[in-house]
Amino acid sequence: MDLRRGGGKVRRASLPVQDIPRPGTAKVYTASYVDRAGQAVGFAIGAHANEAHLASDAVARWCRALRSRRLVVADIERPCLCLDFSPPRGRRTVLLPQARGDRSVPPPPHGQPRQCPAALMSLEDTRTYAQRGDTVVLVGESEVAVAALKAEGPDHTVVVRSAVEAAALDVPRPERISFVVQPGLPAEDAMPVLAALRERFPLLRGHHFDALCHRSSDRTAAASVASTGADVALVLGEPADADSARLARACLPAHRTRIVNRLDQVGPGLIESATTIALVPARTAPARLASAVEQALTGLGPLTVISRSVSSRPGTLRPRREVPC
């Protein structure tokens, strides 16, 4: 990209040692270091003599980024399918009686796709609250998921997306109101809305929090943990995608976080002073972009890659055992 900005015509190619051009026809500029195995690693730019200044300037700019470096990769799962959950048109998904008691979902019949347990619980709760005559407040932001919930009680449901909307909500019977959190919504986003609802409607009821899906919370937490102590955070994904934006907000301040979807967007000005770089793949991250970034950084000095993840799972509190010193 640096060379193209300077007006040069660029192509990538390997240059075996035995194919050295004739003297005076080209110049090659290189920068390298010796890795643990004793091998020279780095990068090189060759140019015809009349464009040698472009290659020289580009190598000089990238040399300022040469250093030992850490790449901290957020090991995050893809968003849960419950974000886009909707039951088959014309059919209703019903939990079996025994499933309602222990909140577990039986496996689907052979040949049918497995459906998200959190989505099934939320659908059942929405239907139950609507049938008993409550106004059901759906806390959510995914249009697809919220539409699926509204279909269970179209005449009894309202949607709120923020604490401000919750504080201004009016319902015909304040004593008959229940809430359902959209499956896939991070719990940290839902709790302020629920607090505002309970402040306005003290008799608010709602479903058990075992219906919450924590994958979205884990994804944003992993992005935050990976970027802790980093100089720059790179979120791999489409800039217009909501998932990319959410993960970017969980990382560093805006001036130190970039959403990128091409390798050429990672220039020397962005990383030249960065010793630790966080790499956070969003759901729209282009295939092989993460490995391309890693390979490029390997040419800019010794690179150590580590992975960080966050995983929430059901558990019980147990007394701590005293361990003697």
N, C-alpha and C positions, 0 to 999 in steps of 0.2 A: 504493500500500500504506500509506503514511503517513496518507493521508486516510481510508482505510477503518478503520485502527486508531482514528482519532479519532471515528469514528461517521458520517463523511460518505458520501454516495452519490456514486460516481464514475463518470464516463463520459468517453471521449476524443472530441474533436471539434475541427474547425478553426474559427477565429473570424475571418472576414474583417474588415478594418478598417471597412468600411461597415456592418457589423452590430453596432455597439457598443450594448450594452443601454441602456435608459433610465436616466438619472441616479438613483442611490439604490437600484437593484434588485440590483446586483452590484458586486463589486470584483475587479480582476485584478492579480496580483502577478507581476512578471517579473524575470528575471536574464539578462543577455546580454553578449556580447563582439563585437568586430569582427574578422572573419576576413581572410585575405590579399586577398580580392576586395573588401573594403570592405563586406561584407554583415553585418548583425546576426544573430547566431546565439545561441540559448539556449533557455530554456523559460519557460513561463508557466502559472499556475494561476488560474482564475477561480472565484468562489464567490458564492452569494447572500449578501446582507449579514449574515444571521444565522449563516453559517458561514465568514465571512471570516477569523476567527482561525485556522481549520484551514489555510487556504491560506497565510496569512502565516507560520505556524509551519513548514509544510513547505518553503516557499521559503527560509526562513532556515536550515533544516537543510541543504538541498542547496547553498546558497550557500557553505557551508564547504568544499564539495568542488570549487569552481571554481578551476581552475588550468591552466596549460599542462601537457600530459601526453603520455607515450609509451605506446603499446599494442604490445607485442611478441608477435606471433602465432607459435606453433609450427606450422610447415608440415610436418605429418606425414601419412604415408599411412595408410590403414586397415590393420588387422592382416592379415597374410598369411593366405590361405585354408588354408595348411598347418596352421594351428592346429586346424581342424575337419576335417582331411582324413580320409576313410575310403573305401577302394575299394568298388566296387559289390558288393552282397551276392552271394555265390556265385561271384565271379570274383576272380582274382588279377592284379595288375598286375606285369608282368615287363619288366625292361629288356632291350633287344636286346643281343646279345653285344658289338657295337662300342661300345655306350653304357657297358658296364661298364668298358671300358678307359680311355676318356677322360672318364668321369663326366659326359657330356653326355646330355641326354634328347631324343630325336627328337620332332618335333611330332606331335600326335595325328592320327589319320585324320580326314578331313573330316566335320564334323557331330558330333564328340565333343568334350566340354568339355576345355579344357587343364588338365592336372593339375600340381600344384606339383612342380618338379624335386627340391627338398629332401625332400619327402615320399616321392617315388618312390625316391630313394637310400636313405632310412632304412628303407623297407619291404624293399628288396632286401638291405640289410646285415643286418637282423634275421633274415630268412629264411636267409641264408647262414651266419650264426654258429650258429643253432639246428640247421641240418642237419649241421654238423660236430661237434655234440655239446656246444657251449659253453652255460653258463648266460649268458643275455643280460640284462644289467641295463639297464632302460629308465629314463633320467633324464628326468622330465617331470612336468607338472602338469595338462595338459589331458586330461580323461577320455576325450573322443572320440578324440583323436590317439593316446593311449596304448593305448586299446582296439584301434585299427586295427593298431598294431605288435604287440600281444600275439597277435593272430589269426594272425600269420605264424609263431609258434612257441609255442603256448599251453602246452606242457609244459616249456618251457625258459626262460621269461621271468619276471623279477621287476621290480617297480617301486620306485624310490627317488625321493623328492621333496626331500630335504634332505641336507646333509652329516652330520647326526646319524643319519639312517636308514642312510646309506652306511657310517658307522663301525661300526654294530651289525649289519651284514648278515652272514649265514652262508649259504654255498653248499656243496653236496656235494663239489665238486672245485675247490678254489681255484686250481688251475693251469689250469683250463679255464673262463675267464670273459672275457666281452667286454661292451662298453658300446655303447649307441646313445642319442644325444640326441634327444629329441622335436623334430621340426621345428617351428619357431616359438618355441621357448624361447629367451629372450635368452642369448647366450653368457656374459654376466657372471653369470647365475644358475646356469649349468651348470658352470662351471669349479671353484667350491669343492666341488661334489659329486664331480666327477671327481678332484680332489686327495685327498679323503677316501677314495674308492674305491681309488686307487693306493697310498695309505698302508696300507690294509688288505690289498690284494691286489697285491703287487709285479709279478705276471705279467699284470696286466690288459692286455687288448688292446681295440681298438675301431675305429670307422669314421673315415674321414678327415674333417677339419673342413670340407671343401668341401661337405659335406652340411648344414652349419648355415645357417639362414636369418637374415640380419642385420637384417631389417626391424623386428623387435621391439626389438632393441638400438638401432636408429636412432630409433625412436619415443620411447623413454625418454630417449635422449641429446638429442633435439630439445627435449623438455620441460625438461630440465635447462638446456640452453643458453639457451632463451627466458626462463627465470626468473632467469638470472644477472643480478644487479644490480637485480632488480625488488623493489618494496615489497610487492606482493600478487600471488599467482598464482590465476587462476580456471580450474579444470578443468571443461570443459563436458561433462556426461554424467550418467548415473544414479548416485547415490551407492552403490548396492549392486552395481554392475558391477565385476568384477575389473580390467578395463582402466582404468577411471577411478581406482581405488585405486592401481594400479601407476604411472600417470602422476603422480598426486598425490604419491606417495612420492619421485618423481624431481625434484619442484619444491622449493619452500621448506619450512622447518619447518612443522609442522601448524598452528600458530596463525596462519600467514600464507598458508595455502593453503586454498581452499574449492572443493568440488565442487558445482556448481550446475546445475540443469536448467530454471530459469525466470528470466526477467529480473528479477522482483520480489525475487529473493534477493540481488541486488546492491544493497545499501542504502548510504546515505551513511556509516554507521559503518564500513563495510568499506573504502571507497575514498577517504574525505575527505582522508586524509593521504598518499595514494599518488600519487607523481609518475610512476612507471613500473609498469605493470600487465602481467603475462604472461597470455596467453590460450592455453589448451591444449585443443583439441577431442579428446575421447575417441570411441570407436566408437559410443557411445550418445548423442552430442551431438544434441539436437533440431535439426531443420532450421531454418535462419535464425536460430538463437539467437546465433551469433557476430556476424552483421551487426546484430542488434538491440542487442547490447552495444556494438558500435562506434558505432551511431547515438546511443545514449543518452549515451555518453561525449563525443560531439561536442558535445552541448548543455551540457557542463560545462567548457568551455574548449578552447583550441586543441589539437587531437589529431593527433599524428604516428603513423602505423601503419607498422611494419616487420615483415618476415617473416624467420624463421630456420629453417633445416633442417639435418639431418645425413644424409649418404648414404654408405654403405659399398659399395664395389665391388671386384671383383678387380683386382689390380695387381701390379706387379713392382718390386723395388728397383732404382733406377738410380743410378749415380754422380752426385753433385752437381757441377754445372758452376760453376767459380769465376767470379764476375762481378766485373770490376774496379770499384774505387770511382770 
